[in-house]
Amino acid sequence: MTGTDIVNAVRPLVNDEDKSTWPDDSANWLLFLNEGVRRIYHDHPECRLLTDGTMRVYAAMTAVASTVPLDDVYKTAMAEYLAYRFFDCDAGDNRDASRAGEHLQAFESCFSAKP
């Protein structure tokens, strides 16, 4: 999966399908994609384990279109993380702060069902 795949999944969640709030080339998407991967690597290091038993090395994505260094099963978690950060950036509005919290909880719940 690419960062673009994740951003496209996030747009309906944050009601920004017209790309008016954060365009595709927004630095926020890239920043938060990298931040989300680092957080998953830190909190759930098992996601770094490759099928041959070696560990995946973190390398920062340099463009939103870059391949995300996670398996596809983490796409939903990454989408929820980006939605959380999207609303968190505008959390001065109580409704956005509440939405940010909902998406952070959804992100965290993506891992509660994993062994």
C-alpha positions in Angstrom: 0.0 0.0 0.0 1.1 3.6 -0.6 0.5 6.7 1.4 -1.8 7.8 -1.3 -4.0 4.7 -0.7 -4.3 5.6 2.9 -5.0 9.3 2.3 -7.7 8.3 -0.2 -9.2 6.1 2.5 -9.1 9.0 5.0 -10.7 11.7 2.9 -14.3 10.4 3.4 -13.7 10.0 7.1 -12.7 13.6 7.5 -15.1 15.0 4.9 -12.3 16.4 2.7 -13.0 14.6 -0.5 -12.6 17.8 -2.5 -9.1 18.2 -1.0 -9.9 21.8 0.1 -8.5 21.4 3.7 -5.4 19.4 3.1 -4.5 19.0 -0.6 -2.7 15.9 -1.8 0.7 17.7 -1.6 0.1 18.9 2.0 3.2 18.4 4.2 0.8 17.3 6.9 -0.1 14.0 5.2 3.6 13.0 4.9 4.4 14.1 8.4 1.6 12.1 9.9 2.1 9.1 7.7 5.7 8.8 9.0 4.5 9.5 12.6 1.9 6.8 12.4 4.4 4.2 11.1 6.8 5.1 13.9 4.1 4.9 16.5 3.0 1.4 15.3 6.6 0.3 15.1 7.1 1.5 18.7 3.9 0.2 20.2 3.6 -3.0 18.2 7.1 -4.1 17.2 5.7 -7.5 16.0 4.5 -5.6 12.9 8.1 -5.2 11.9 8.8 -9.0 11.6 9.1 -10.2 8.1 8.1 -13.7 6.9 11.8 -14.7 6.8 12.2 -13.8 10.5 14.2 -10.6 9.9 13.1 -7.2 11.2 11.9 -4.5 8.8 14.0 -1.4 9.1 12.2 1.9 9.4 12.9 4.4 6.7 11.1 7.6 6.5 8.8 8.1 3.5 9.8 11.0 1.4 6.6 11.4 -0.5 2.9 10.6 0.1 3.0 8.3 -2.9 5.8 6.2 -1.3 5.2 2.7 -0.2 4.2 2.5 3.5 6.6 0.2 5.3 3.8 -1.9 6.9 1.7 -4.8 5.7 -1.7 -4.1 4.2 -3.5 -5.2 7.3 -2.4 -2.0 9.0 -4.2 0.2 6.4 -7.3 0.7 8.6 -5.1 1.6 11.6 -3.1 4.1 9.6 -6.3 5.7 8.2 -7.7 6.1 11.7 -4.4 7.6 12.8 -4.4 10.1 10.0 -8.0 11.0 10.7 -7.1 11.5 14.4 -4.3 13.8 13.4 -6.4 15.7 10.9 -9.0 16.6 13.5 -6.4 17.1 16.3 -4.8 19.8 14.2 -8.1 21.8 14.5 -9.0 20.7 18.0 -9.9 24.3 19.1 -13.4 23.4 18.0 -14.9 21.1 20.6 -16.5 19.0 17.9 -13.2 18.4 16.2 -11.5 17.5 19.5 -14.3 14.9 20.1 -13.8 13.5 16.6 -10.0 13.4 17.1 -10.6 11.3 20.3 -12.9 9.0 18.5 -10.4 8.3 15.7 -7.6 7.8 18.2 -9.7 5.3 20.1 -10.5 3.5 16.7 -6.8 3.5 15.9 -6.0 1.9 19.3 -8.8 -0.6 18.9 -7.3 -1.9 15.7 -4.7 -3.6 17.9 -6.8 -4.8 20.7 -8.1 -7.7 18.6 -4.7 -8.8 17.6 -3.0 -11.6 19.6 
